Amino acid sequence: MACSSLFSWPYSRMKPSIAIILCILILGVDSQRWVQFMKEAGQGSRDMWRAYSDMKKANWKNSDKYFHARGNYDAARRGPGGAWAAKVISDAREAVQKFTGHGAEDSRADQFANEWGRSGKDPNHFRPAGLPKRY
């Protein structure tokens, strides 16, 4: 039975989370890896939130790209789940900015910093002069 056919069962109101669990069981995905992935994704999400909070607290001119790179870097170091969370969060943030009319060029620069950090490159490349050491 294919995973897509789960939604055509007589129980068409099946919750998506139940369908996902059934797909995982049917496909035989190693539950240890799945649990680890989810753990990494949660930790990566917290890393992204911490970078965002630090950016707001620092309120430092020209530090935006540094915090983008740092959040993605920290999250990606958690493993595949963290890198996935960083990409999803970064892409969602940029989509919201585009929707609200923020500049496309700034969005491209943000995405460059996001990818820089996720690829494991040093986020300090974007660090502005004088930014306090605690960040």
C-alpha positions as CSV (number, residue, x, y, z in Angstrom):
1,M,0.0,0.0,0.0
2,A,1.4,3.4,-1.0
3,C,1.5,6.2,1.5
4,S,-0.6,8.4,-0.8
5,S,-3.4,5.8,-0.6
6,L,-3.7,6.3,3.1
7,F,-5.7,9.4,2.5
8,S,-8.2,7.6,0.3
9,W,-9.1,5.2,3.0
10,P,-12.7,5.3,4.3
11,Y,-11.2,7.3,7.2
12,S,-10.6,10.3,5.1
13,R,-10.4,12.4,8.2
14,M,-7.3,10.7,9.4
15,K,-4.9,13.1,11.0
16,P,-1.8,13.9,8.9
17,S,0.4,13.0,11.9
18,I,-1.1,9.5,12.0
19,A,-0.6,9.1,8.3
20,I,3.0,10.1,8.6
21,I,3.6,7.6,11.4
22,L,2.0,4.9,9.3
23,C,4.2,5.8,6.3
24,I,7.2,5.6,8.5
25,L,6.2,2.2,9.7
26,I,5.3,0.9,6.3
27,L,8.6,2.2,4.7
28,G,10.5,0.7,7.6
29,V,12.4,3.9,8.5
30,D,14.7,3.3,11.4
31,S,13.0,4.9,14.4
32,Q,16.3,5.7,16.0
33,R,17.3,7.9,13.1
34,W,13.9,9.5,13.0
35,V,14.0,10.4,16.7
36,Q,17.5,11.7,16.3
37,F,16.5,13.8,13.3
38,M,13.6,15.3,15.2
39,K,15.8,16.0,18.2
40,E,18.3,17.8,16.0
41,A,15.5,19.8,14.3
42,G,14.3,21.0,17.7
43,Q,17.8,21.9,18.8
44,G,18.4,23.7,15.5
45,S,15.2,25.6,15.9
46,R,16.4,26.8,19.3
47,D,19.7,27.8,17.8
48,M,17.9,29.9,15.2
49,W,15.7,31.5,17.9
50,R,18.8,32.3,20.0
51,A,20.5,34.0,17.0
52,Y,17.4,36.0,16.4
53,S,17.0,37.0,20.0
54,D,20.7,38.0,20.2
55,M,20.3,40.1,17.1
56,K,17.4,42.0,18.7
57,K,19.3,42.4,22.0
58,A,22.5,43.5,20.3
59,N,20.6,46.1,18.1
60,W,23.9,46.6,16.3
61,K,24.2,48.3,12.9
62,N,25.1,46.0,10.0
63,S,24.9,42.8,12.1
64,D,22.0,41.2,10.4
65,K,24.0,38.9,8.1
66,Y,26.3,37.8,10.9
67,F,23.3,36.6,13.0
68,H,21.8,34.9,9.9
69,A,25.1,33.0,9.3
70,R,25.5,32.2,13.0
71,G,22.0,30.8,13.5
72,N,22.3,28.6,10.5
73,Y,25.9,27.6,11.4
74,D,24.9,26.6,14.9
75,A,21.8,24.7,13.8
76,A,23.6,22.8,11.0
77,R,26.2,21.6,13.4
78,R,23.5,19.7,15.2
79,G,23.2,17.3,12.2
80,P,20.8,16.8,9.3
81,G,17.8,17.7,11.4
82,G,19.3,21.0,12.5
83,A,20.3,21.8,9.0
84,W,16.8,21.0,7.8
85,A,15.3,23.2,10.5
86,A,17.6,26.1,9.7
87,K,16.7,25.9,6.0
88,V,13.0,25.8,6.6
89,I,13.1,28.7,9.1
90,S,15.4,30.8,6.9
91,D,13.3,30.2,3.8
92,A,10.1,31.0,5.6
93,R,11.5,34.2,7.0
94,E,12.6,35.3,3.6
95,A,9.3,34.4,2.1
96,V,7.5,36.5,4.7
97,Q,9.9,39.4,3.9
98,K,9.1,39.2,0.2
99,F,5.4,39.1,0.9
100,T,5.6,42.2,3.1
101,G,7.5,44.0,0.4
102,H,11.1,44.1,1.8
103,G,13.9,44.4,-0.8
104,A,14.7,41.4,-3.0
105,E,18.4,42.3,-2.9
106,D,18.5,42.3,0.9
107,S,16.7,38.9,0.8
108,R,19.3,37.5,-1.6
109,A,22.1,38.7,0.8
110,D,20.3,37.2,3.8
111,Q,20.0,33.9,1.9
112,F,23.7,34.0,1.0
113,A,24.6,34.4,4.7
114,N,22.1,31.6,5.6
115,E,23.7,29.2,3.1
116,W,27.2,30.3,4.2
117,G,26.5,29.4,7.8
118,R,24.7,26.1,6.9
119,S,27.6,25.0,4.8
120,G,29.9,25.2,7.9
121,K,31.8,28.3,6.9
122,D,32.8,30.7,9.7
123,P,29.9,33.1,10.5
124,N,32.5,35.7,11.7
125,H,33.1,36.5,8.1
126,F,30.0,38.7,8.4
127,R,30.7,40.0,11.9
128,P,30.6,43.8,12.1
129,A,33.4,45.8,13.7
130,G,32.8,46.4,17.4
131,L,30.0,43.9,18.0
132,P,30.3,42.8,21.6
133,K,32.2,39.5,22.2
134,R,29.2,37.9,23.9
135,Y,27.5,37.6,20.5
